[in-house]
Amino acid sequence: MLLFAAICAASHVTVSADEACRDGTCASNLNDLRKVLTVSEDVADYVVRMRRELHLQPELMWTETKTSALVKRELTAFGVSFEEVSSPGVVATIGSGSAPVVALRADLDALPVTEESDIPAERRSQVPGKMHACGHDGHTAMLLGAAKVLKSVEGSLRGTVRLVFQPAEEGGAGARRMLEDGLRAMKPPIESSFALHNWPYPETPSGTVGTRSGTIMAGSGAFEIYLRGAGGHAAVPHKNVDVVVCGGAVVMAMQTIVSRLTDPLDSALVTVTVFDAGGDADNVMADTARLMGQFHAVNKRTLEWIHGAIVKEATGTAKAHGCEAAVTFTPVLPDGNVREEYPPTVNDVKAAALASSVATGMFGAEAVLDVAPVMPAEDFSFFAEEWPSTMMWLGAYNVTAGATWPLHSGRYVLDESVLYRGVAMHVGYATEFIAKGFDER
Ligand SMILES: *[C@@H]1O[C@H](CO)[C@@H](O)[C@H](O)[C@H]1NC(C)=O
């Protein structure tokens, strides 16, 4: 293998990689990034087919059993060994079994969103009220494509790839659970991890990829505030304690956490998304109210600090209005799952440089962007805290494909034409990390 690798590496200096490899000499290894791109293009149709099958049957966090079954079916068909970690989570293993070990990650879960996209009806979600509106179906399909490619060159891998199919990204911290349930303890240990997120925004058009070193996504938490006043007749406010006015004041007071108490250079947000109070009567003042919302911050310490600020603003403001406030940071979602907190996603300098250099080698420098951080959160952050890792955007904004709607929208459309590029990034990151680590960059 090593001999062939040397021949091919040398021969593409004088002849193109494709010419050098036309006789099949190079088919057994992927030490040329252009070759990675070519073999990834070869699985493009397969990946689109998998993505479409997944799109029909979206499943919410911790219930991704059909999705997991599809993953296991395909891995079995390729002859790839796998184990269940945090079922329905799956970890597949390809390579020599020895170090170095690199992890590639895809997420399995969908969202409680009703699909209203413009794609043909027979290709839309067939499950009312559930949709792959964040493109995790595409992420899973790309990782299956990467498994197919990597398996075909397994004999040449002088290291190991763990393909992590993770449940419950949308608030359930499936990534953290997988670390606790065995991923962290795997031997030989994982040394780096890589993940892609499709990015259907104008700054990352289809054909581009982008990442950055340092924080790429904020951390996030959720809160729920119960307020108790004293209800009664709408016309005698002086005998009651109006919990709606109290709640309104709490909402306004929370606006000062970011605007007045946080360093303007330190990005953070506090958003109240739910305000429940009262029944159906216009003449009855309610006893209780409930507020819910989220807070995000790019700085982990700021994220921690916001907890105390919310408690202080809510309880102090409620008291000034004669109400009582109780705050929790682990609200239970309608499906019974607790909303988990995510730290910011901080890309490692060397891992981000590796991803960018792999992308440049395959797509050309003009297609590789240095992107700005964003306020949404990701539980890949737990992997990035564990190992030097990088999250990368797979540009997927494409007017022709109708892929102009944001993530989490019922009208969201994934531009399937970019999926093979994602396969290539997964394979390229893994093979380059195994071949050279973070050196030589
Ligand atoms: C945009 O979408 C069209 C239609 O699906 C496709 O033909 C084209 O290749 C896409 N553009 C890029 C750059 O992927």
The ligand as an SDF file (V2000), in Angstrom:
LIG
                    3D

 14 14  0  0  0  0  0  0  0  0999 V2000
  -28.1130   24.8650   -7.5770 C   0  0  0  0  0  0  0  0  0  0  0  0
  -29.2520   24.1130   -7.8600 O   0  0  0  0  0  0  0  0  0  0  0  0
  -29.3650   23.6690   -9.1940 C   0  0  0  0  0  0  0  0  0  0  0  0
  -30.7410   23.0540   -9.3450 C   0  0  0  0  0  0  0  0  0  0  0  0
  -30.9200   21.9950   -8.4220 O   0  0  0  0  0  0  0  0  0  0  0  0
  -28.2200   22.7450   -9.5130 C   0  0  0  0  0  0  0  0  0  0  0  0
  -28.3240   22.3050  -10.8510 O   0  0  0  0  0  0  0  0  0  0  0  0
  -26.9200   23.4610   -9.2910 C   0  0  0  0  0  0  0  0  0  0  0  0
  -25.8390   22.5770   -9.4660 O   0  0  0  0  0  0  0  0  0  0  0  0
  -26.8600   24.0410   -7.8900 C   0  0  0  0  0  0  0  0  0  0  0  0
  -25.6750   24.8690   -7.7630 N   0  0  0  0  0  0  0  0  0  0  0  0
  -24.5910   24.5040   -7.0770 C   0  0  0  0  0  0  0  0  0  0  0  0
  -23.4630   25.4390   -7.1270 C   0  0  0  0  0  0  0  0  0  0  0  0
  -24.5270   23.4670   -6.4460 O   0  0  0  0  0  0  0  0  0  0  0  0
  1  2  1  0
  1 10  1  0
  2  3  1  0
  3  4  1  0
  3  6  1  0
  4  5  1  0
  6  7  1  0
  6  8  1  0
  8  9  1  0
  8 10  1  0
 10 11  1  0
 11 12  1  0
 12 13  1  0
 12 14  2  0
M  END
$$$$
